[in-house]
């Protein structure tokens, strides 16, 4: 049996190890579908994708393949779709994920509700009013279940399985972090923000690879890039709607990334959504480019493999052009020369 885990491991911690241990106990092969150098927040990972993939293998994964950047730095719906498409392409029998509720039946009920036209009509209405997508889905479905981010992802995984008619069984275990189990777990967010937690809640082979200045270096570059971007260019970028290009263009950039974000952020355009839009700007991801990418099955770009499971390398492919472009950008913040794509702009 093959068990797939869609993940970021940014960084990998004891909670992730619990998930991988569960997969190890129940499956012959553990397949990790991992975000590359940029993650769902639209920000660079704390360690490059090859190092994080190696962490996953040390923690129990057999094969780690890359979730392309068009999916990895996307909202929950597309993040989940890309992950499930790869899981299906790899022949996974089970998709294992953590959720705050820990009850796959509740998540399946929500996924079924999202297929109802009445619910979808309400989501569309709320989106038009400026309500962010996760909040719109939560309000349309009712209840508090979808107010938790990993429950939302779980529902989207199940919806993607249904959409693709994939023969994959969703399985969830209860996700715990430093709030629910403060002596056992700390979230990746907490570990990124507080280095003092790393000795207890992650592993030496992970901690030694974390680069705390990567995000700052990226933000310093990103705000300068946005300062040079023209209005016409911004207007064509994916997710830039309702005149957002003018708001971005008017915002002060010389005071730094945080000030820039604070000026542009609105109820509809949350911080995370703006971070994704900024990455789209830098990588040149337009609505057309993204739409084309989303209609193509993700490539199986292998990042790491257990040396005892090299038979899993069958069908391996190279990364797509957008992902290679993102890699070039990330290398800038590892001390390498400015990427060619930025020299052309």
C-alpha positions in Angstrom: 0.0 0.0 0.0 1.2 3.5 -0.8 0.4 6.4 1.5 0.8 10.0 0.4 1.4 13.0 2.6 1.0 16.5 1.2 3.4 18.7 3.2 5.7 21.7 3.6 8.0 20.7 6.5 8.9 24.4 7.0 10.6 23.2 9.2 9.9 19.6 10.0 9.0 19.0 13.6 7.9 16.4 16.1 4.3 16.6 15.0 5.3 15.8 11.4 7.3 12.9 12.7 4.2 11.6 14.4 2.4 11.8 11.1 5.2 10.0 9.2 5.4 7.3 11.9 1.7 6.6 11.5 2.2 6.3 7.8 5.2 4.0 8.3 3.1 1.7 10.5 0.3 1.4 8.0 1.9 1.5 4.5 4.6 -0.2 2.5 5.7 3.1 0.8 5.4 6.6 2.3 5.3 9.3 -0.4 5.7 12.9 0.5 4.4 15.6 -1.9 6.3 18.7 -0.6 6.2 22.4 -1.4 9.4 23.5 -3.1 11.4 26.6 -2.3 8.3 28.8 -1.8 5.4 27.7 0.4 1.7 28.4 0.7 2.2 31.7 2.5 3.8 33.0 -0.7 7.2 33.2 1.2 10.5 31.4 0.9 11.0 28.3 2.9 13.5 28.4 5.9 15.7 25.8 4.2 15.9 24.9 0.5 13.8 22.1 -0.9 16.6 19.5 -1.1 17.5 19.9 2.5 13.9 19.7 3.6 13.4 16.7 1.4 16.4 15.0 3.1 14.9 15.8 6.5 11.7 14.0 5.4 13.6 10.9 4.4 15.5 10.9 7.7 12.1 11.2 9.5 10.6 8.2 7.6 9.6 9.1 4.1 10.5 6.8 1.2 10.1 9.3 -1.7 9.8 13.1 -1.7 8.5 14.8 -4.8 8.0 18.5 -5.4 4.6 20.3 -5.4 5.2 22.8 -8.3 5.2 26.5 -7.3 1.9 27.3 -9.1 0.2 25.0 -6.6 2.6 25.3 -3.5 2.1 29.1 -3.3 -1.6 29.0 -3.9 -4.8 29.2 -1.8 -6.1 26.0 -0.2 -8.2 24.9 -3.1 -5.4 24.8 -5.7 -2.7 23.7 -3.1 -4.9 20.6 -2.4 -5.7 20.0 -6.1 -2.1 19.9 -7.1 -1.2 17.6 -4.2 -4.0 15.2 -4.9 -3.2 15.2 -8.6 0.4 14.1 -7.8 -0.7 11.6 -5.2 -3.0 10.1 -7.9 -0.2 10.1 -10.5 2.1 8.3 -8.0 -0.5 5.6 -7.5 -1.2 6.4 -3.8 -3.9 4.3 -2.1 -4.3 6.6 1.0 -3.9 10.3 1.6 -2.9 10.9 5.2 -3.1 14.4 6.7 -3.5 16.1 10.1 -6.5 18.2 11.0 -7.7 20.0 14.1 -10.8 17.9 14.4 -9.2 14.5 13.6 -12.5 13.2 12.2 -12.6 12.4 8.5 -16.4 11.8 8.5 -17.0 15.4 9.5 -14.6 16.7 6.8 -16.3 14.4 4.2 -19.7 15.9 5.2 -18.3 19.4 4.6 -16.8 18.4 1.3 -20.2 17.0 0.2 -21.8 20.3 1.2 -19.4 22.2 -1.1 -20.9 20.2 -4.0 -24.3 21.8 -3.4 -25.2 24.7 -5.7 -26.9 26.6 -2.9 -23.6 26.6 -0.9 -21.5 27.5 -3.9 -23.9 30.4 -4.7 -23.5 31.7 -1.2 -19.7 31.4 -1.4 -19.7 33.4 -4.6 -21.9 36.1 -3.0 -19.6 36.4 0.0 -16.5 36.6 -2.3 -18.1 39.5 -4.2 -18.6 41.3 -0.9 -14.9 41.0 -0.2 -15.0 38.1 2.3 -11.7 36.0 2.0 -12.2 32.6 0.5 -11.6 30.5 3.8 -14.1 32.7 5.7 -16.6 32.6 2.8 -16.5 28.8 2.8 -16.8 28.6 6.6 -19.8 30.9 6.6 -21.5 29.2 3.7 -21.2 25.7 5.2 -22.0 26.9 8.8 -20.4 25.8 12.0 -16.9 26.4 13.4 -15.2 23.4 11.7 -13.8 25.4 8.8 -12.5 28.2 10.9 -9.4 26.0 11.4 -6.8 26.0 8.6 -6.0 22.3 8.6 -9.6 21.4 8.6 -10.0 23.6 5.6 -7.1 21.8 3.8 -8.6 18.5 4.7 -11.9 19.4 3.2 -10.1 20.6 0.1 -8.2 17.3 -0.2 -11.4 15.3 -0.1 -13.0 17.7 -2.6 -10.1 17.2 -4.9 -10.2 13.4 -4.6 -13.9 13.6 -5.6 -13.2 16.0 -8.4 -10.5 13.8 -9.9 -12.5 10.6 -9.2 -9.3 9.3 -7.7 -9.2 5.9 -6.0 -7.6 7.4 -2.9 -8.9 7.0 0.7 -8.6 10.1 2.9 -7.3 9.4 6.4 -6.8 12.0 9.1 -5.2 12.1 12.5 -5.7 14.8 15.1 -3.2 17.6 14.7 -1.7 19.0 17.9 0.6 21.9 18.4 2.1 24.0 21.2 -1.4 25.3 22.2 -3.1 21.9 22.5 -0.1 19.9 23.7 2.5 22.4 24.9 5.0 19.8 26.2 5.0 17.7 23.1 4.6 19.8 20.0 5.3 23.2 18.5 4.0 24.4 15.1 6.3 25.3 12.2 5.3 28.9 12.7 6.4 28.9 16.3 9.7 27.2 15.3 10.4 29.8 12.6 9.7 32.7 15.0 11.4 31.3 18.2 14.7 29.6 17.8 14.7 28.6 21.5 12.0 26.1 20.8 14.0 24.1 18.2 16.1 22.0 20.6 12.9 20.5 22.0 10.5 20.4 19.1 12.6 19.6 16.1 15.7 17.6 15.4 19.4 18.6 15.1 19.6 17.6 11.5 16.7 20.1 10.8 17.8 22.9 13.1 21.3 23.1 11.5 19.8 23.8 8.1 17.4 26.6 9.1 18.4 30.0 7.7 16.6 32.6 9.7 17.6 35.5 7.4 16.1 34.1 4.2 12.7 35.6 4.6 14.1 39.1 5.4 16.4 39.0 2.4 13.4 38.1 0.2 11.2 40.8 1.7 13.9 43.4 1.1 14.2 42.3 -2.5 10.4 42.0 -3.0 9.5 45.5 -2.0 12.2 46.9 -4.3 10.8 44.8 -7.2 7.3 46.1 -6.5 8.6 49.6 -6.5 9.9 49.1 -10.1 6.8 47.3 -11.4 4.6 49.3 -13.7 0.8 49.5 -13.4 0.1 47.8 -16.7 2.3 44.9 -15.6 0.6 44.6 -12.2 -2.8 44.6 -13.9 -2.1 41.3 -15.7 -0.9 39.4 -12.6 -2.9 36.5 -11.2 -5.3 37.5 -8.5 -4.9 41.3 -9.1 -8.5 42.5 -9.5 -10.7 45.4 -8.7 -8.0 48.0 -9.3 -5.6 46.5 -6.8 -2.8 47.4 -9.2 -3.4 51.1 -8.5 -3.4 50.5 -4.8 -0.1 48.6 -5.1 1.4 51.3 -7.3 0.4 54.2 -4.9 1.7 52.5 -1.8 5.0 53.7 -0.3 7.8 51.1 -0.8 10.7 53.1 0.5 9.7 52.4 4.1 10.1 48.7 3.7 8.1 45.5 3.1 6.0 45.7 6.3 4.9 49.3 5.7 4.1 48.5 2.1 1.9 45.5 3.1 0.1 47.5 5.8 -0.8 50.1 3.1 -2.2 47.6 0.6 -3.9 45.1 2.9 -7.7 45.1 3.1 -10.4 42.8 4.4 -10.5 41.2 0.9 -6.8 41.2 0.3 -5.3 39.6 3.4 -1.6 39.6 4.2 -1.1 36.0 3.0 -3.1 36.7 -0.2 -0.9 39.8 -0.9 2.3 37.8 -0.3 1.1 35.3 -2.9 0.4 38.1 -5.4 3.8 39.7 -4.8 5.4 36.3 -5.6 3.2 36.0 -8.7 4.5 39.5 -9.7 8.1 38.5 -9.3 7.7 35.2 -11.1 5.5 36.6 -13.9 2.5 34.4 -13.1 -0.5 35.9 -14.9 -4.0 34.6 -14.9 -3.3 33.0 -18.3 -0.1 31.4 -17.2 -1.7 30.0 -14.0 -4.8 28.7 -15.8 -2.6 26.9 -18.3 -0.5 25.4 -15.6 -3.5 24.2 -13.6 -4.8 22.3 -16.6 -1.5 20.3 -16.9 -0.8 17.4 -14.7 2.1 18.2 -12.3 5.4 16.7 -13.1 7.0 14.2 -10.8 10.1 16.1 -9.8 12.0 13.9 -7.3 13.7 15.7 -4.4 14.9 12.8 -2.3 14.5 9.0 -2.0 15.2 6.4 0.5 18.2 4.4 -0.8 16.3 1.2 -0.1 13.3 2.3 -2.3 14.9 3.4 -5.5 12.3 1.5 -7.5 10.0 4.4 -6.6 12.0 6.6 -9.0 10.2 5.1 -12.0 8.4 7.8 -13.9 10.5 10.7 -12.5 10.4 13.9 -14.5 12.0 17.3 -14.5 10.6 20.4 -12.8 8.4 22.8 -14.9 9.6 26.2 -16.1 7.8 28.2 -13.4 9.3 26.1 -10.6 12.8 26.4 -12.1 12.3 30.2 -12.2 11.3 30.1 -8.5 14.4 28.1 -7.7 16.5 30.7 -9.5 15.0 33.4 -7.3 15.5 31.4 -4.1 19.1 30.9 -4.9 19.6 34.6 -4.7 18.9 34.5 -0.9 21.4 31.6 -0.5 24.2 33.9 -1.5 24.3 33.0 -5.2 24.3 35.6 -8.1 21.1 37.4 -9.1 19.0 35.0 -11.3 18.9 35.6 -15.0 15.1 36.1 -15.0 15.5 39.2 -12.8 18.3 40.6 -14.9 15.9 40.6 -17.9 13.3 42.7 -16.1 
